[in-house]
Amino acid sequence: MPAHDALLARAKRRARQKTGFYSHAIIYLLVIGGLLLIDLLQGGGINWAYWSAMGWGLGVLAHGAVTFFNGSGLYERVLAHELKKLQEQER
């Protein structure tokens, strides 16, 4: 049963990461779409909204990379290190 609990905890964590990314991407699309619309309605084409799209877009890309390409197990290594440190302090 403990192995099942560990798998369930990992699955929940991954599900939270993915849903967090999807929320971030949807909000990005809605806000940037609105900014682009405002920029276009002001006349003169797209002048300023693309800077927001590029800056925030880099953040969305980074979020996606961490969410979907985190095969390095960085979180697990840091967690194991912190657990070991805390266990040594309690001795």
Phi and psi in degrees as a GROMACS rama.xvg file:
@    title "Ramachandran Plot"
@    xaxis  label "Phi"
@    yaxis  label "Psi"
@TYPE xy
-59.8833  -35.2585  PRO-2
-64.218  -39.0062  ALA-3
-63.9966  -41.4136  HIS-4
-63.0104  -40.3313  ASP-5
-65.2594  -42.1941  ALA-6
-65.5449  -39.996  LEU-7
-63.1351  -42.6211  LEU-8
-63.1143  -42.4561  ALA-9
-64.8446  -41.6193  ARG-10
-63.6551  -41.1804  ALA-11
-63.7822  -41.6849  LYS-12
-62.8699  -45.037  ARG-13
-66.0527  -38.0387  ARG-14
-64.2093  -40.8589  ALA-15
-62.8023  -42.2586  ARG-16
-61.6797  -46.2067  GLN-17
-67.8263  -43.4766  LYS-18
-67.1664  -33.9954  THR-19
-62.9257  -41.7387  GLY-20
-64.9733  -44.7996  PHE-21
-60.9347  -41.3696  TYR-22
-61.8542  -45.1499  SER-23
-59.6418  -44.8444  HIS-24
-65.9198  -41.324  ALA-25
-66.2848  -44.5647  ILE-26
-62.1007  -41.0435  ILE-27
-56.8034  -50.7134  TYR-28
-61.0287  -42.3032  LEU-29
-66.2752  -47.9344  LEU-30
-68.128  -47.4076  VAL-31
-64.4172  -38.9264  ILE-32
-58.1164  -43.8994  GLY-33
-64.427  -42.9041  GLY-34
-64.1091  -41.0146  LEU-35
-63.9257  -39.7384  LEU-36
-63.1684  -46.1039  LEU-37
-59.6442  -45.39  ILE-38
-61.4799  -43.0925  ASP-39
-67.1396  -38.4112  LEU-40
-69.3189  -22.5985  LEU-41
-75.1319  -12.8118  GLN-42
90.4137  159.409  GLY-43
85.0918  9.27798  GLY-44
79.4713  -165.791  GLY-45
-84.6933  113.252  ILE-46
-112.32  -45.5164  ASN-47
-120.443  -25.2952  TRP-48
-66.5922  -27.4574  ALA-49
-67.6532  -24.3569  TYR-50
-65.1808  -42.4462  TRP-51
-64.3034  -41.68  SER-52
-61.7991  -41.4968  ALA-53
-69.9575  -46.5556  MET-54
-62.9411  -51.6773  GLY-55
-68.5603  -34.7981  TRP-56
-59.8206  -37.1362  GLY-57
-62.2133  -39.4387  LEU-58
-64.1189  -40.8779  GLY-59
-65.551  -41.7408  VAL-60
-62.1268  -42.7674  LEU-61
-63.3721  -42.4575  ALA-62
-60.311  -44.3414  HIS-63
-63.7043  -40.8682  GLY-64
-62.6187  -44.1128  ALA-65
-65.8655  -38.0028  VAL-66
-71.3076  -45.7151  THR-67
-101.968  -18.6035  PHE-68
-119.951  26.5109  PHE-69
-87.8746  61.7345  ASN-70
-82.8812  -4.5207  GLY-71
-74.5972  -19.6678  SER-72
70.1678  27.8219  GLY-73
-56.2374  -46.6418  LEU-74
-58.6328  -45.2983  TYR-75
-63.5979  -39.3243  GLU-76
-65.833  -43.3305  ARG-77
-65.5844  -42.6422  VAL-78
-60.282  -46.1095  LEU-79
-61.7325  -41.2328  ALA-80
-62.4168  -45.4316  HIS-81
-65.5865  -40.4606  GLU-82
-61.6421  -44.3462  LEU-83
-61.6389  -43.4502  LYS-84
-62.3771  -43.6437  LYS-85
-67.1022  -38.8485  LEU-86
-65.2591  -37.5038  GLN-87
-67.7737  -34.8052  GLU-88
-68.7932  -29.9566  GLN-89
-78.7007  -15.0756  GLU-90
